[in-house]
């Protein structure tokens, strides 16, 4: 089987769940099944529910994981929606908040810099696409997207160039427009494309919802692992884990603790985010920005 995507931090992710107990493992972003296959092999005492909104990826994963028989179930939905339906004992949860190599490299999906379409939808059934963001957002809204998600100080200049050259019908044309104002190489283009992609797929809000729903379905000793590729995503996870780990939730200005000091929801398993080794980065450059954080719930 030709596998179109290499999962990042594979060994590190599998090791994070070394203390996983019997029950169900939820892969919120199944993709092409790389992480799930490794989890199922390493931990034969667990069953797995694989979730993905991308039907193409899900169909591939079904074939890849068929050898595990009834140990695997599949759900074709956004993770935050699917998690609301989970009513089994959950021992582990994983979310890889990124785009697969297949999606990035497939020009028909409209993620690549030289694609003839302007799309960037992870879910092809969704009607809202990059074409809507680039061509129909007003100046203030588009500036907010580029400024917040790309963190590029030239956001006003970037938006000005986009608006002046509307309508834009392809990633290729968008790349040419950005090149005309000095953003010519991939390192400069990537954050702008990523910003638009995050807006199209509502990725930060989806991450926050995944965290919220994961807390609801977690039981004692449930392990949660989140892989992020963007500083804003990592900050959301870091802050949420800190919040969950706090014993005292009294306001900072409180003279003494009045909440009882027993509000801790679990423990942080990763003091610092786990990042890719030099060897992995050399083999898979897309792992360069990946960060893995882990949390264990205690009830």
SEKEBA-243330 format. One record per residue (C-alpha): residue in three letters; x, y, z. Coordinates in nm, 3 decimals, padded with zeros to 5 digits. Each point is the difference from the previous one (the first is absolute). Layout:
<atoms>
ATOM   rose         X         Y         Z
ATOM    ALA         X         Y         Z
...
</atoms>
This chain:
<atoms>
ATOM   rose         X         Y         Z
ATOM    UNK    00.000    00.000    00.000
ATOM    UNK    00.140    00.338   -00.102
ATOM    UNK   -00.034    00.221    00.310
ATOM    UNK   -00.027    00.371   -00.092
ATOM    UNK    00.073    00.145    00.345
ATOM    UNK    00.269   -00.051    00.263
ATOM    UNK   -00.124    00.060    00.357
ATOM    UNK    00.214    00.236    00.207
ATOM    UNK    00.143   -00.083    00.343
ATOM    UNK   -00.121   -00.358   -00.043
ATOM    UNK    00.217   -00.172    00.265
ATOM    UNK   -00.042    00.290    00.242
ATOM    UNK   -00.378   -00.004   -00.041
ATOM    UNK   -00.028   -00.375    00.053
ATOM    UNK    00.227    00.023    00.307
ATOM    UNK   -00.219    00.274    00.148
ATOM    UNK   -00.276   -00.259    00.043
ATOM    UNK    00.223   -00.264    00.167
ATOM    UNK   -00.222   -00.006    00.310
ATOM    UNK   -00.326   -00.024   -00.193
ATOM    UNK   -00.257   -00.227    00.162
ATOM    UNK   -00.253   -00.230   -00.164
ATOM    UNK   -00.277    00.182   -00.185
ATOM    UNK   -00.033    00.208   -00.313
ATOM    UNK    00.258    00.221   -00.169
ATOM    UNK   -00.147    00.296   -00.192
ATOM    UNK    00.203    00.128   -00.297
ATOM    UNK   -00.168    00.336   -00.064
ATOM    UNK    00.194    00.060   -00.321
ATOM    UNK    00.041   -00.347   -00.150
ATOM    UNK    00.140    00.120   -00.332
ATOM    UNK    00.166   -00.291   -00.176
ATOM    UNK    00.020   -00.206    00.318
ATOM    UNK    00.371    00.018    00.078
ATOM    UNK   -00.027    00.081    00.369
ATOM    UNK   -00.299   -00.232    00.045
ATOM    UNK    00.175   -00.296   -00.162
ATOM    UNK    00.298    00.042    00.234
ATOM    UNK   -00.227    00.036    00.305
ATOM    UNK   -00.199   -00.313   -00.088
ATOM    UNK    00.321   -00.201   -00.047
ATOM    UNK    00.162    00.121    00.322
ATOM    UNK   -00.307   -00.028    00.223
ATOM    UNK   -00.199   -00.315   -00.091
ATOM    UNK   -00.231    00.044    00.300
ATOM    UNK   -00.171    00.311   -00.142
ATOM    UNK   -00.262    00.062   -00.268
ATOM    UNK    00.006    00.309   -00.219
ATOM    UNK   -00.247    00.251   -00.141
ATOM    UNK    00.144    00.193   -00.295
ATOM    UNK   -00.154    00.338   -00.086
ATOM    UNK    00.063    00.213   -00.307
ATOM    UNK   -00.200    00.255   -00.196
ATOM    UNK    00.195   -00.078   -00.319
ATOM    UNK   -00.180   -00.291   -00.169
ATOM    UNK    00.295   -00.079   -00.230
ATOM    UNK    00.236   -00.042    00.294
ATOM    UNK   -00.257   -00.203    00.193
ATOM    UNK   -00.049   -00.247   -00.286
ATOM    UNK    00.376   -00.051   -00.024
ATOM    UNK    00.027   -00.053    00.377
ATOM    UNK   -00.279   -00.259   -00.008
ATOM    UNK    00.203   -00.213   -00.241
ATOM    UNK    00.321    00.051    00.195
ATOM    UNK   -00.156   -00.096    00.334
ATOM    UNK   -00.222   -00.283   -00.133
ATOM    UNK    00.245   -00.255    00.141
ATOM    UNK   -00.104    00.100    00.354
ATOM    UNK   -00.357   -00.113   -00.066
ATOM    UNK   -00.262    00.096    00.258
ATOM    UNK    00.255    00.182    00.213
ATOM    UNK   -00.059    00.308   -00.218
ATOM    UNK   -00.303    00.223   -00.067
ATOM    UNK   -00.017    00.305   -00.226
ATOM    UNK   -00.188    00.331    00.010
ATOM    UNK   -00.009    00.248   -00.292
ATOM    UNK   -00.056    00.332    00.180
ATOM    UNK    00.182    00.293    00.155
ATOM    UNK    00.167   -00.126    00.316
ATOM    UNK   -00.178    00.244    00.230
ATOM    UNK   -00.337   -00.123   -00.128
ATOM    UNK    00.094   -00.370    00.013
ATOM    UNK    00.135    00.023    00.357
ATOM    UNK   -00.345    00.104    00.119
ATOM    UNK   -00.131   -00.341   -00.112
ATOM    UNK    00.264   -00.207    00.181
ATOM    UNK   -00.151   -00.207    00.283
ATOM    UNK    00.264   -00.269    00.052
ATOM    UNK    00.276   -00.019    00.266
ATOM    UNK    00.276    00.221   -00.140
ATOM    UNK    00.360   -00.076    00.095
ATOM    UNK    00.184    00.217   -00.252
ATOM    UNK   -00.064    00.292   -00.234
ATOM    UNK    00.227    00.133   -00.274
ATOM    UNK   -00.041    00.304   -00.224
ATOM    UNK    00.256    00.089   -00.267
ATOM    UNK   -00.091    00.359   -00.089
ATOM    UNK    00.160    00.019   -00.341
ATOM    UNK   -00.050   -00.062   -00.370
ATOM    UNK    00.114   -00.329   -00.151
ATOM    UNK    00.277   -00.015   -00.260
ATOM    UNK   -00.259   -00.138   -00.242
ATOM    UNK   -00.222    00.305    00.043
ATOM    UNK    00.295    00.238   -00.025
ATOM    UNK    00.148   -00.164   -00.308
ATOM    UNK   -00.320   -00.074   -00.191
ATOM    UNK   -00.046    00.301   -00.230
ATOM    UNK   -00.370   -00.078   -00.046
ATOM    UNK   -00.059    00.067    00.372
ATOM    UNK    00.127    00.356   -00.035
ATOM    UNK    00.259    00.011    00.278
ATOM    UNK    00.319    00.020   -00.210
ATOM    UNK    00.157    00.332   -00.101
ATOM    UNK   -00.030   -00.084   -00.372
ATOM    UNK   -00.347   -00.152    00.001
ATOM    UNK   -00.240    00.107   -00.276
ATOM    UNK   -00.283    00.023    00.257
ATOM    UNK   -00.048    00.207    00.314
ATOM    UNK   -00.161   -00.237    00.247
ATOM    UNK    00.172   -00.127    00.322
ATOM    UNK   -00.306   -00.186    00.135
ATOM    UNK    00.078   -00.303    00.213
ATOM    UNK   -00.361   -00.108   -00.042
ATOM    UNK   -00.097    00.009   -00.367
ATOM    UNK   -00.370    00.009    00.091
ATOM    UNK    00.050    00.339    00.162
ATOM    UNK   -00.105    00.283   -00.231
ATOM    UNK    00.214    00.276    00.155
ATOM    UNK    00.352    00.004   -00.148
ATOM    UNK    00.316    00.209   -00.037
ATOM    UNK   -00.158    00.168   -00.301
ATOM    UNK   -00.257    00.157    00.234
ATOM    UNK    00.262    00.124    00.246
ATOM    UNK    00.233    00.143   -00.265
ATOM    UNK   -00.264    00.159   -00.223
ATOM    UNK   -00.287    00.101    00.226
ATOM    UNK    00.136    00.087    00.345
ATOM    UNK    00.008    00.375    00.056
ATOM    UNK    00.334    00.167    00.071
ATOM    UNK   -00.031   -00.004    00.381
ATOM    UNK   -00.104   -00.365    00.014
ATOM    UNK    00.276   -00.113   -00.235
ATOM    UNK    00.261    00.202    00.190
ATOM    UNK   -00.113   -00.165    00.322
ATOM    UNK    00.040   -00.348   -00.152
ATOM    UNK    00.348    00.066   -00.143
ATOM    UNK    00.123    00.188    00.307
ATOM    UNK   -00.128   -00.250    00.257
ATOM    UNK    00.074   -00.328   -00.172
ATOM    UNK    00.314    00.075   -00.202
ATOM    UNK    00.150    00.240    00.257
ATOM    UNK    00.158    00.187   -00.293
ATOM    UNK    00.055    00.370    00.069
ATOM    UNK   -00.056    00.080   -00.367
ATOM    UNK   -00.366   -00.102    00.023
ATOM    UNK   -00.129    00.340   -00.121
ATOM    UNK    00.224   -00.009   -00.308
ATOM    UNK   -00.102   -00.363   -00.068
ATOM    UNK   -00.371    00.075    00.025
ATOM    UNK    00.035    00.312   -00.214
ATOM    UNK    00.161   -00.206   -00.278
ATOM    UNK   -00.274   -00.265    00.021
ATOM    UNK   -00.284    00.252   -00.015
ATOM    UNK    00.156    00.188   -00.293
ATOM    UNK    00.028   -00.322   -00.201
ATOM    UNK   -00.347   -00.145    00.059
ATOM    UNK   -00.152   -00.222   -00.125
ATOM    UNK    00.256   -00.272    00.074
ATOM    UNK   -00.090   -00.349   -00.122
ATOM    UNK    00.307   -00.213    00.077
ATOM    UNK    00.280   -00.052    00.250
ATOM    UNK    00.241    00.052   -00.287
ATOM    UNK   -00.133    00.353   -00.056
ATOM    UNK    00.002    00.071    00.374
ATOM    UNK    00.366   -00.110    00.016
ATOM    UNK    00.085    00.232   -00.291
ATOM    UNK   -00.172    00.292    00.173
ATOM    UNK    00.190   -00.066    00.323
ATOM    UNK    00.326   -00.035   -00.194
ATOM    UNK   -00.058    00.345   -00.151
ATOM    UNK    00.029    00.153    00.350
ATOM    UNK    00.308   -00.201    00.099
ATOM    UNK   -00.141   -00.327    00.138
ATOM    UNK    00.168   -00.232   -00.246
ATOM    UNK    00.126   -00.312    00.176
ATOM    UNK   -00.195   -00.277    00.173
ATOM    UNK    00.097    00.111    00.350
ATOM    UNK   -00.159    00.340   -00.064
ATOM    UNK   -00.305   -00.133   -00.182
ATOM    UNK   -00.080   -00.284    00.241
ATOM    UNK   -00.124    00.212    00.294
ATOM    UNK   -00.237    00.196   -00.227
ATOM    UNK   -00.148   -00.314   -00.155
ATOM    UNK   -00.019   -00.158    00.345
ATOM    UNK   -00.189    00.303    00.134
ATOM    UNK   -00.262   -00.028   -00.274
ATOM    UNK   -00.026   -00.377    00.054
ATOM    UNK   -00.054    00.045    00.375
ATOM    UNK   -00.282    00.245   -00.071
ATOM    UNK   -00.163   -00.223   -00.263
ATOM    UNK   -00.008   -00.302    00.230
ATOM    UNK   -00.065    00.188    00.325
ATOM    UNK    00.296   -00.190    00.143
ATOM    UNK    00.063    00.187    00.325
ATOM    UNK   -00.364   -00.015    00.103
ATOM    UNK   -00.006   -00.369   -00.091
ATOM    UNK    00.305   -00.061    00.221
ATOM    UNK   -00.166    00.175    00.295
ATOM    UNK   -00.313   -00.210   -00.053
ATOM    UNK    00.204   -00.321   -00.014
ATOM    UNK    00.160    00.090    00.333
ATOM    UNK   -00.337    00.078    00.153
ATOM    UNK   -00.165   -00.321   -00.122
ATOM    UNK    00.303   -00.209    00.098
ATOM    UNK   -00.032    00.122    00.358
ATOM    UNK   -00.366   -00.102    00.003
ATOM    UNK    00.057   -00.360   -00.112
ATOM    UNK    00.324   -00.063    00.191
ATOM    UNK   -00.001   -00.243    00.292
ATOM    UNK    00.264   -00.064    00.266
ATOM    UNK    00.344   -00.045   -00.162
ATOM    UNK   -00.117    00.093   -00.351
ATOM    UNK    00.303    00.130   -00.189
ATOM    UNK   -00.038    00.287   -00.249
ATOM    UNK    00.265    00.079   -00.259
ATOM    UNK   -00.009    00.303   -00.230
ATOM    UNK    00.240    00.065   -00.289
ATOM    UNK    00.008    00.359   -00.128
ATOM    UNK    00.187    00.177   -00.281
ATOM    UNK   -00.075    00.366    00.075
ATOM    UNK    00.101    00.218    00.294
ATOM    UNK   -00.361    00.109    00.063
ATOM    UNK   -00.115   -00.363    00.009
ATOM    UNK    00.278   -00.097    00.239
ATOM    UNK   -00.084    00.294    00.227
ATOM    UNK   -00.365   -00.109    00.020
ATOM    UNK    00.103   -00.353    00.101
ATOM    UNK    00.266    00.118    00.245
ATOM    UNK   -00.240    00.239    00.175
ATOM    UNK   -00.283   -00.254    00.015
ATOM    UNK    00.226   -00.265    00.154
ATOM    UNK    00.122    00.256    00.256
ATOM    UNK   -00.360    00.088    00.083
ATOM    UNK   -00.092   -00.366    00.047
ATOM    UNK    00.305   -00.060    00.222
ATOM    UNK   -00.077    00.285    00.241
ATOM    UNK   -00.103   -00.103    00.350
ATOM    UNK   -00.117    00.347    00.099
ATOM    UNK   -00.232    00.192   -00.232
ATOM    UNK   -00.047    00.307    00.221
ATOM    UNK    00.058    00.341   -00.162
ATOM    UNK    00.363    00.118    00.013
ATOM    UNK   -00.098    00.290    00.224
ATOM    UNK   -00.144   -00.232    00.265
ATOM    UNK    00.186    00.028    00.332
ATOM    UNK   -00.055   -00.366    00.086
ATOM    UNK   -00.139   -00.307   -00.174
ATOM    UNK   -00.376   -00.034    00.032
ATOM    UNK   -00.067   -00.258   -00.274
ATOM    UNK    00.125   -00.295    00.202
ATOM    UNK    00.315   -00.051   -00.207
ATOM    UNK   -00.120   -00.333   -00.140
ATOM    UNK   -00.098    00.106   -00.352
ATOM    UNK    00.286   -00.172   -00.182
ATOM    UNK   -00.132   -00.203   -00.293
ATOM    UNK    00.321   -00.188   -00.068
ATOM    UNK    00.371    00.026   -00.060
ATOM    UNK    00.207    00.134   -00.288
ATOM    UNK    00.213   -00.281   -00.146
ATOM    UNK    00.229    00.225   -00.205
ATOM    UNK    00.170    00.286    00.189
ATOM    UNK    00.119    00.128   -00.337
ATOM    UNK   -00.144   -00.090   -00.339
ATOM    UNK    00.158   -00.300   -00.168
ATOM    UNK    00.154    00.094   -00.335
ATOM    UNK    00.144   -00.195   -00.292
ATOM    UNK    00.357   -00.130    00.005
ATOM    UNK    00.258    00.123   -00.249
ATOM    UNK   -00.026   -00.336   -00.174
ATOM    UNK   -00.378    00.030   -00.044
ATOM    UNK    00.022    00.358   -00.123
ATOM    UNK    00.259   -00.106   -00.257
ATOM    UNK   -00.224   -00.285   -00.115
ATOM    UNK   -00.326    00.196    00.023
ATOM    UNK    00.052    00.382   -00.002
ATOM    UNK   -00.369    00.057    00.080
ATOM    UNK    00.063   -00.135    00.350
ATOM    UNK    00.215    00.306    00.076
ATOM    UNK   -00.282    00.201    00.156
ATOM    UNK   -00.184   -00.290    00.167
ATOM    UNK   -00.050    00.011    00.377
ATOM    UNK   -00.153   -00.276    00.212
ATOM    UNK   -00.150    00.064    00.344
ATOM    UNK   -00.161   -00.256    00.229
ATOM    UNK   -00.241    00.005    00.293
ATOM    UNK   -00.143   -00.271    00.227
ATOM    UNK   -00.342    00.056    00.154
ATOM    UNK   -00.063   -00.106    00.359
ATOM    UNK   -00.353   -00.043    00.129
</atoms>
